C-alpha cells in the first residue's frame, strides 16, 4: 500500500509541476513583475522605482494598455 501511495504522489507531483510550469509563460512573468513593481512604487517615496516601473512598461509595451484604460 505505501508503494502505491508513493507512485500516486509522484504522478500527482509531476502533473502539478507541469501545470505550474505551463502557467509561467513570458506574459505571465511580465505581468507579475510589473505588478510587483507597481506595489513597490506605491509604498516608497523615491522616484527611482517609478522610473523603473515606467521603463519596464515601455519596454514590454504595457503602457499602451494603461492609456487605453484611462480613455474609457
C-alpha positions in Angstrom: 0.0 0.0 0.0 2.7 2.6 0.8 4.3 1.9 -2.6 1.1 2.6 -4.4 0.7 5.9 -2.5 4.3 6.8 -3.3 3.7 6.2 -7.0 0.4 8.2 -7.0 2.1 11.0 -5.1 4.9 11.1 -7.6 2.5 11.1 -10.5 0.4 13.9 -8.9 3.5 15.9 -8.2 4.5 15.6 -11.9 1.1 16.8 -13.1 1.1 19.7 -10.7 4.6 20.7 -11.7 3.7 20.6 -15.4 0.6 22.7 -14.7 2.6 25.3 -12.8 5.3 25.3 -15.4 2.7 25.9 -18.1 1.4 28.9 -16.1 4.8 30.6 -16.1 4.7 31.9 -19.6 6.6 35.0 -20.6 3.5 37.2 -20.5 2.6 35.9 -17.0 6.1 36.7 -15.7 6.0 40.2 -17.2 2.6 40.9 -15.6 3.8 39.6 -12.3 7.0 41.7 -12.4 5.1 44.9 -13.4 2.5 44.2 -10.7 5.3 43.8 -8.1 7.0 47.0 -9.3 3.6 48.9 -9.0 3.2 47.7 -5.4 6.8 48.7 -4.6 6.3 52.1 -6.2 3.2 52.7 -4.1 5.0 52.0 -0.9 8.1 54.1 -1.4 8.7 57.8 -1.6 11.6 57.8 -4.1 11.1 58.3 -7.8 13.7 55.6 -8.7 11.1 52.8 -8.6 8.6 54.9 -10.5 11.2 55.3 -13.3 12.0 51.6 -13.2 8.3 50.8 -13.5 7.8 53.2 -16.4 10.9 51.7 -18.2 9.6 48.2 -17.7 6.1 49.1 -19.0 7.6 50.9 -22.0 10.0 48.1 -22.8 7.3 45.4 -22.7 4.6 47.5 -24.4 2.3 47.5 -21.3 2.0 51.3 -21.1 -0.4 51.3 -24.1 -2.9 49.2 -22.1 -2.9 51.7 -19.3 -3.5 54.6 -21.8 -6.5 52.7 -23.3 -8.0 52.1 -19.8 -7.6 55.8 -18.9 -9.5 56.8 -22.1 -12.5 54.6 -21.2 
